[in-house]
Amino acid sequence: SMLFIGIIIYSVDLKKIKFSVEMAAILVGRFFVSPVLIYFAAKYIHIPVLMEKVFVIQAAMPVMTNTSIVAKQYNGDYEYAAVMTVVTTICSLIFIPIYMYLLN
């Protein structure tokens, strides 16, 4: 899937990609809403602390790499899916260390 994403990113004109409401929604959902929901759900169901931390970090991981392959298979916007995989992977370099610090 990383080869596919690399090929798609190479063929996409990155100048055409603009920051949009959809992109902001994906980033907010991926890096804020999802980890916060998991954090409170873990507090509610009383799981071990280490497991809680792992679940929160997993909730803040980038978009799955196979998303663009599935989008291509089902005639979706696979270029956008590949771009969002790259964008969320880059953003995770910022957010994952922040969550690691906050969870300690």
N, C-alpha and C positions, 0 to 999 in steps of 0.2 A: 504494500500500500504506500510505503514511503517513496518507492520508485515512481508510482503513478502520480503521487502528489508533486514530486519533483518535475516530472514531465509537464504536468498541467501548469505549474507555477512558471516554468520556463516559457510556455506558449502564451500565457496570459499577459496582456499589457498592463503592468502594475500602475501605470499612470491613470488608467480608467477607473481604478478602484478608489472610491471615495468613502470616507467615514460616514455612515448612515445611521438612521434610527435602528434598523435591524441589527447592524453590527454592534451598536451600543447595547441593545437588548440582550444579545448573545453574551457579550462580555459581562454585563451586570448579572445576568442569570448564572453564568458559569462561575464567576469569581466572588460574588457577594450573596446572592439568594440561595444558591445550592449549599454552600458550606454552612451558612447560618441556619438553614432549615435542618440540616443533618446534626448540627451542634445541639439545637434545642430538642430534636427528636431523641438524640442519644441521652440527654439529661432526663428526659421523660421516661424512657424505658430502662434506665439504670443498667448500663453495660460497663464493663471495666474501662478504666481511664485510658489505657493504651489503645484499646479498640476504638474508643470514641475519637481519639486523636487521628488514628489511621483513617477512619471514615470521613472525617472533616477534610483531611488532606486529599483523599481520593475524590471527594466531591468538587474540589477546586482544580482538578487536573484539566489539561487542555481537551479540546474536542477530539474524539477518537479518530484515528487515521483512516479507518475503513469507511468513514462517513462519505467521503468523496467517491469511493468505489461503488457503494450502494446507490448514491445519487446518480452516477453514470448508468448503472444497470437499470434503474427505473426511470430513466429519461428526466432526471432532475437537473438542477443547476450545479453540476459537479465542479465547475470552476470556482464558484462562490464557496462551496464546501471545502475545497482545497485551500483557498485563501484563508478562510476562517480557521482551518486547522493550523496553518502557519501563524496567524495572528494570535490565536490563543496559546500556542506553544511559546511564542516570544513573551507574551504577557505573563505566562506562568513562571517565567524566570524572575519576575518581580513579586508575584503574589504568593507563591509557595514558600519562600523564605519568610515573608511577613506572617503567614499563618503558622509556620513552625515556631517563630518567635512568640506569637500571641498564645499559642497552646502550651508553652512551657511555664 
